[in-house]
Amino acid sequence: QVHLVESGGGLVQAGGSLRLSCAAPRTIFSVFVGFTMEWYRQAPGKERELVARTSTDGSTNYADSVKGRFTISRDNSNKRVHLRMNSLRPEDTAVYYCSGERGGKRSWGQGTQVTVSS
């Protein structure tokens, strides 16, 4: 498992941008590179959903609802994962969670609130 800390959430108007960051300060580099890193989100009254994934080989996947607007990237040397969110919409409002998975074990960050006003 890995200890994860998110940052970068906030309030933004529709059409704006935010960059979320997820750090793994207590994990050594050689362990971090073996994790599949993901961003999830959960809106009030809805189930948690996968937003974006970056695998150990650097490949990425996105939910259809964010394709073309969100970009996930990983910085292994600094043990960080970022989520760049452009063209934000009110329906993107949610708590965003960073998650790391390795060997069937998953860890979660505490979450960061993103609110998009119309």
C-alpha positions as CSV (number, residue, x, y, z in Angstrom):
1,Q,0.0,0.0,0.0
2,V,1.0,3.6,-0.4
3,H,0.2,6.8,1.5
4,L,-1.4,9.3,-0.8
5,V,-2.0,13.1,-0.4
6,E,-4.1,15.1,-2.8
7,S,-4.1,18.8,-3.4
8,G,-5.3,21.4,-5.9
9,G,-9.1,21.3,-5.6
10,G,-11.2,24.4,-5.3
11,L,-14.0,26.5,-6.8
12,V,-13.9,27.4,-10.5
13,Q,-16.3,28.8,-13.0
14,A,-17.6,26.6,-15.9
15,G,-15.0,26.6,-18.7
16,G,-12.2,27.0,-16.3
17,S,-9.3,24.8,-15.4
18,L,-7.8,23.1,-12.3
19,R,-4.8,20.9,-11.7
20,L,-5.0,18.2,-9.1
21,S,-1.9,16.7,-7.6
22,C,-1.3,13.4,-5.7
23,A,1.9,12.8,-3.8
24,A,3.3,9.7,-2.2
25,P,5.8,11.2,0.1
26,R,6.4,8.0,2.2
27,T,7.0,5.7,-0.8
28,I,10.4,5.1,-2.3
29,F,10.8,5.6,-6.0
30,S,11.4,1.9,-6.8
31,V,8.0,1.0,-5.2
32,F,6.0,3.9,-6.6
33,V,6.8,3.0,-10.3
34,G,5.1,-0.3,-9.8
35,F,1.8,1.3,-8.9
36,T,-1.1,1.8,-11.3
37,M,-2.3,5.3,-10.4
38,E,-5.9,6.5,-10.8
39,W,-8.2,9.4,-10.2
40,Y,-11.8,8.7,-9.1
41,R,-14.5,11.1,-8.3
42,Q,-17.7,10.9,-6.3
43,A,-20.6,13.4,-6.6
44,P,-23.3,13.7,-3.9
45,G,-25.7,10.9,-4.2
46,K,-23.7,9.1,-6.8
47,E,-21.3,6.2,-6.8
48,R,-17.6,6.7,-7.0
49,E,-16.4,6.5,-10.6
50,L,-13.1,6.1,-12.4
51,V,-12.0,9.3,-14.1
52,A,-8.5,8.5,-15.4
53,R,-5.7,5.9,-15.1
54,T,-2.0,5.8,-15.7
55,S,-0.4,2.4,-15.7
56,T,3.1,1.4,-14.9
57,D,4.1,1.6,-18.6
58,G,2.8,5.1,-18.9
59,S,-0.3,4.3,-20.8
60,T,-3.5,6.2,-19.9
61,N,-7.2,5.6,-20.0
62,Y,-10.1,8.0,-19.5
63,A,-13.8,8.0,-18.8
64,D,-15.8,9.0,-21.8
65,S,-17.2,12.0,-20.0
66,V,-13.7,13.6,-19.6
67,K,-11.9,12.5,-22.7
68,G,-10.4,15.5,-24.5
69,R,-10.7,17.7,-21.4
70,F,-8.7,15.9,-18.7
71,T,-5.1,14.7,-18.8
72,I,-3.5,12.4,-16.3
73,S,0.3,12.4,-16.0
74,R,2.8,10.7,-13.6
75,D,6.1,12.1,-12.4
76,N,7.8,9.0,-11.1
77,S,11.0,10.8,-10.0
78,N,8.9,13.0,-7.7
79,K,6.4,10.3,-6.8
80,R,3.5,12.3,-8.0
81,V,0.5,12.0,-10.3
82,H,-1.4,15.0,-11.7
83,L,-4.8,15.5,-13.2
84,R,-5.1,18.5,-15.5
85,M,-8.8,19.4,-15.9
86,N,-9.8,21.8,-18.7
87,S,-13.2,23.1,-19.9
88,L,-14.7,22.2,-16.6
89,R,-18.5,21.7,-16.3
90,P,-20.9,21.9,-13.4
91,E,-21.3,18.1,-13.7
92,D,-17.6,17.7,-12.9
93,T,-18.4,18.8,-9.4
94,A,-17.3,16.1,-7.0
95,V,-14.8,14.9,-4.4
96,Y,-11.8,13.7,-6.4
97,Y,-9.7,10.8,-5.0
98,C,-6.3,9.6,-5.9
99,S,-5.8,5.8,-5.8
100,G,-2.8,3.5,-6.2
101,E,-3.1,-0.2,-6.9
102,R,-0.3,-2.8,-6.9
103,G,-0.6,-6.5,-6.6
104,G,-4.3,-6.4,-5.9
105,K,-3.9,-4.0,-3.0
106,R,-5.4,-0.5,-3.3
107,S,-4.8,2.7,-1.3
108,W,-6.8,5.9,-1.3
109,G,-6.1,9.5,-0.6
110,Q,-8.3,11.7,1.6
111,G,-10.0,13.4,-1.4
112,T,-10.1,17.0,-2.6
113,Q,-13.3,18.9,-3.4
114,V,-13.8,20.3,-6.9
115,T,-16.7,22.6,-7.4
116,V,-17.6,24.1,-10.8
117,S,-20.1,26.9,-10.8
118,S,-22.4,27.6,-13.8
